[in-house]
Amino acid sequence: MEKEHRYMATDRMSDLITDNFSLLMVMSRFGLKLGFGDQTVKGVCEEQGVDTHTFLAVANFLNEGQLSYVDDEQVSLTSLMNYLKNAHSYFLDFNLPTIRRKLIEALNLASRDNVGMLILKFFDEYVEEVRNHMEYENNEVFNYVSELLEGRLSETYDILTYSSHHDEIDSKLNELKNIIIKYYPESGNSNLMNSVLYDIFNCEQDLKSHGEVEDFMFVPAVEREERRVKNEH
């Protein structure tokens, strides 16, 4: 499958994954399970109750890095919101805790000096920022959108309020990487820490892509819904 290829509903799902293995995360966040044989994207999505068009819009957006899906009125806002909720759960309940456990193991093998404690403290503070950010979205933004989908407009809130304060949560990981790269004790286990660094690099990129889906797909979709509801009132 050529890199320029735009994924289609008639493509085999297995071909998407072998073409770009990072789409495994997209599948997971849409709730799609492995073991689908040679089924097409449409077949897998329909069998597992996922909106095919929305899945493909996200997969193509992340694969191509293009904004051609911003004004896509066929994107299901409900499906997109569920995708983002599942992504939040992945970061908060699995990915970041896993990195922390590996980080502690790597730091324990190094001398328990101030640098090691600083690295862990910096990481924990960062995770708290991510948690606050995502819990705000879960409790405020998604609840607002759920009410909007039921035809109820808020007099005090709209999606522009959210997007104007939507800060990037991946940037601080760059500082953590630099601290580890520059100051990790020579006596430490390089293989372990290199593995942690690799996970941090991946997490940083994953969070960046997550933010781009929110900014360039979710926010425009909510704006369209806001206009639709306003026109009906």
C-alpha positions in Angstrom: 0.0 0.0 0.0 1.6 3.3 -1.1 2.1 6.0 1.6 0.0 8.4 -0.4 -2.9 5.9 -0.5 -6.0 7.2 1.2 -7.5 4.4 3.2 -10.9 3.3 1.9 -13.9 1.4 3.3 -13.1 -1.5 0.9 -9.5 -1.9 2.0 -8.7 -4.9 4.2 -8.3 -3.7 7.8 -5.2 -5.9 8.2 -3.6 -4.0 5.3 -4.1 -0.7 7.1 -2.3 -2.0 10.2 0.7 -3.5 8.3 0.9 -0.3 6.3 1.0 1.9 9.4 1.2 0.1 12.7 0.4 3.2 14.7 -3.2 2.8 13.5 -3.4 0.0 16.0 -4.0 2.8 18.6 -6.8 4.3 16.4 -8.5 0.9 16.3 -8.2 0.4 20.0 -9.6 3.8 20.8 -12.6 3.2 18.6 -13.1 -0.1 20.5 -12.2 -2.3 17.6 -10.8 -5.8 18.5 -8.2 -7.8 16.7 -9.0 -11.2 15.0 -10.9 -9.8 12.1 -9.3 -12.0 9.4 -9.5 -10.6 5.9 -12.5 -8.4 6.5 -12.7 -4.9 5.0 -12.6 -1.8 7.1 -16.3 -1.4 6.5 -17.0 -5.0 7.5 -15.0 -4.8 10.7 -16.5 -1.4 11.7 -20.1 -2.5 11.0 -19.6 -5.8 12.8 -18.2 -4.1 15.9 -20.6 -1.1 15.9 -18.2 1.7 14.9 -19.0 4.4 12.4 -16.9 3.5 9.4 -16.6 7.1 8.0 -15.4 8.5 11.3 -12.8 5.8 11.7 -11.5 6.4 8.2 -11.5 10.1 8.7 -9.3 9.8 11.8 -7.1 7.1 10.3 -6.5 9.2 7.1 -6.0 12.4 9.1 -3.3 10.9 11.3 -1.7 9.0 8.4 -1.5 11.9 5.9 -1.2 14.8 8.3 -3.6 16.7 6.1 -6.6 18.9 7.1 -8.9 17.7 4.4 -11.2 16.2 7.0 -11.8 19.3 9.0 -15.0 20.2 7.2 -16.2 16.6 6.8 -19.9 16.8 7.8 -20.2 13.0 7.7 -18.0 12.6 10.7 -20.0 11.3 13.7 -19.5 13.6 16.6 -20.6 10.8 19.0 -18.1 8.4 17.6 -15.4 11.0 17.6 -16.1 11.9 21.3 -16.0 8.2 22.3 -12.6 7.9 20.5 -11.3 10.8 22.5 -12.7 9.4 25.8 -11.0 6.1 25.2 -7.7 7.9 24.3 -7.9 9.7 27.7 -8.4 6.4 29.5 -5.4 4.9 27.6 -3.1 7.7 28.6 -4.2 8.1 32.2 -4.9 4.4 33.1 -2.3 2.6 31.1 0.4 4.5 29.1 1.6 7.0 31.7 1.4 4.6 34.7 3.4 2.1 32.6 6.1 4.7 31.8 6.3 5.6 35.5 6.9 2.0 36.6 9.7 1.6 34.0 11.1 5.0 35.1 11.2 4.0 38.7 12.9 0.7 37.8 15.6 2.6 35.8 16.1 5.2 38.5 16.4 2.5 41.2 19.2 0.9 39.4 21.0 4.3 39.4 22.3 5.9 42.5 19.4 7.3 44.5 20.6 10.9 44.2 18.9 14.2 43.7 18.9 13.9 39.9 16.8 10.7 40.1 14.3 12.1 42.5 14.1 15.3 40.3 13.3 13.2 37.2 10.5 11.3 39.0 9.1 14.5 40.6 9.1 16.2 37.2 7.3 13.3 35.6 4.7 13.1 38.4 4.0 16.8 38.1 3.6 16.4 34.3 1.1 13.5 34.7 -0.9 15.6 37.1 -1.2 18.3 34.5 -2.3 15.8 31.9 -4.9 14.4 34.3 -6.3 17.8 35.1 -6.4 18.6 31.4 -8.2 15.4 30.4 -10.6 15.3 33.3 -11.7 18.8 32.4 -12.5 17.6 28.9 -14.2 14.5 30.3 -16.3 16.4 32.8 -16.9 19.7 31.2 -16.4 19.6 27.4 -17.9 16.2 26.7 -20.8 16.8 29.0 -21.5 20.0 27.1 -21.3 18.2 23.8 -23.6 15.4 25.0 -26.2 18.0 25.9 -25.7 19.7 22.6 -26.4 16.4 20.8 -29.7 16.3 22.7 -30.5 19.7 21.3 -29.7 21.8 24.4 -27.7 25.0 24.0 -25.7 26.4 26.9 -26.0 30.1 27.6 -22.6 30.3 29.3 -20.4 28.0 27.3 -19.4 27.1 23.7 -16.6 25.1 22.1 -14.6 28.3 21.3 -14.3 28.8 25.1 -12.6 25.4 25.2 -10.4 25.8 22.1 -9.1 29.2 23.1 -7.7 27.7 26.3 -6.7 24.4 24.8 -3.1 24.1 25.8 -0.6 21.6 24.4 0.1 18.9 26.9 3.0 17.2 25.1 5.5 20.0 25.2 6.7 19.4 28.8 7.7 15.9 27.9 10.5 17.5 25.8 11.9 19.0 29.0 11.8 15.6 30.7 13.6 14.0 27.8 16.4 16.6 27.9 16.8 16.2 31.7 17.2 12.4 31.3 19.5 12.6 28.3 21.8 15.2 29.8 21.8 14.2 33.5 21.0 10.5 33.9 23.8 9.1 36.1 26.4 7.1 34.2 26.1 4.3 36.8 22.5 3.7 35.7 21.2 0.9 33.4 21.3 2.5 30.0 19.2 -0.2 28.3 16.4 0.4 30.8 16.5 4.1 30.6 16.8 4.1 26.8 13.6 1.9 26.8 11.9 4.5 29.0 13.1 7.3 26.7 11.7 5.5 23.7 8.3 5.2 25.4 8.4 8.9 26.3 9.2 9.9 22.7 6.3 7.7 21.5 4.0 9.2 24.2 4.9 12.7 23.2 4.1 12.0 19.6 0.9 10.3 20.5 -0.3 13.2 22.7 0.5 15.6 19.9 -1.6 13.6 17.4 -4.3 13.4 20.0 -4.3 17.2 20.4 -4.5 17.6 16.6 -7.6 15.4 16.4 -9.2 17.5 19.1 -8.2 20.8 17.4 -8.7 20.0 13.7 -11.5 17.4 13.8 -13.4 17.5 17.1 -13.7 21.3 17.6 -15.0 21.9 13.9 -17.5 19.0 14.4 -18.8 20.6 17.6 -19.0 24.0 15.9 -21.1 22.5 13.1 -23.4 20.9 15.7 -23.7 24.3 17.5 -24.8 26.0 14.3 -27.3 23.2 13.6 -28.9 23.5 17.0 -29.0 27.3 16.9 -30.7 27.1 13.5 -33.4 24.8 15.0 -34.1 27.1 17.9 
